[in-house]
Amino acid sequence: MPYVSAARYGKDNVRVLKVTRDAATGVQHVTEMTVCCLLEGDIDTSYTEADNSVVVATDSIKNTTFIMAKQHPVTPPELFASILGSHFVQRYGHIHVAHVTVVTHRWVRMDVDGKPHPHSFIKDAGETRNVEARVSREDGIALTSAIVGLTVLKSTGSAFHGFVRDEFTTLAETWDRILSTDVEASWTWKTFADVTAVEGSVPRFDKAWETARNITLKLFAEDDSASVQNTMYKMCEQILDAVPDTVSVAYSLPNNHNFELGKSSENPHTCLFKWLTQLQDLSWHNGLKNTGKDAEVYVPQTSPNGLIKCEVSRS
């Protein structure tokens, strides 16, 4: 007999922009979020028997998100996600778990004539601050915070050699290369009993985000990297040391390749390699040198790319 072994539903891509105003100073703050809220509980009959009496309409979930944003702080996002998820678990007895994801988009205050403007901002369209909350009546509140879409590049200080070489290998070893990636870093907190416990930890969330971001940037820039794997492990290790309330740290780092003209890691029989080598490292143009120590012009690659992941937990 078939049965519903897992089910959740809700509203995704709820976009919210909240403006907070300091009447005394005239300074305003903006917070833009994209929210997803999915509910679990005694909802099986809505699937198996067309019983909508157990369904909190997804439109109601959207409206609730706006109302909670009006009535409560939206920063730090860990707190707002906990408040929103707890509302559904407390308001509806048949809903046992709420999964809330908050993506906070990055607005940076504009400088005008060398001074921060009180109400004008520039959007950093790449990087976001993300939070995933699992709010459970039985298990409390589990939070994972993250940095996503932080794109970085360094033009030296990265190597990759000593890897497995066999009949499938065409990649050349290198002791100096460009390293670029789109950082996705996350850290999981110790479980909170309820919203009150989350509220008590509010000062830690912003500090942890700043610490994780600073560690990521500093290590990326300064580490004499033997591999992406080793550098990301060092990042995890340092964040665990610096943020004691975390239980694990994880990174996902794609390798955004930038190849010298005339070089490729692809099989030499592919059309792409043949096309690239026809450029002959620019020497076809008046003997212009552009490989090895003379390399200055590179070709950014879109695909395929390496993808390296790592999660480090406390022992």
Secondary structure, DSSP 8 states (H G I E B T S, - for coil): --------EEEEEEEEEEEEE-TTT--EEEEEEEEEEEEEES-HHHHHS--GGG---HHHHHHHHHHHHHHS---SHHHHHHHHHHHHHHH-TTEEEEEEEEEEEEEEEEEETTEEEEEEEEEEEEEEEEEEEEEETTTEEEEEEEEEEEEEEESSSB-B-S---STT-----BSS--EEEEEEEEEEE--BSSHHHHHHTHHHHHHHHHHHHHHHHHHHHH--BS-HHHHHHHHHHHHHHH-TTEEEEEEEEEE--EEETT--SS-TTSHHHHHHHTTGGGTTTTT---SGGG---EEE--SS-EEEEEEEE--
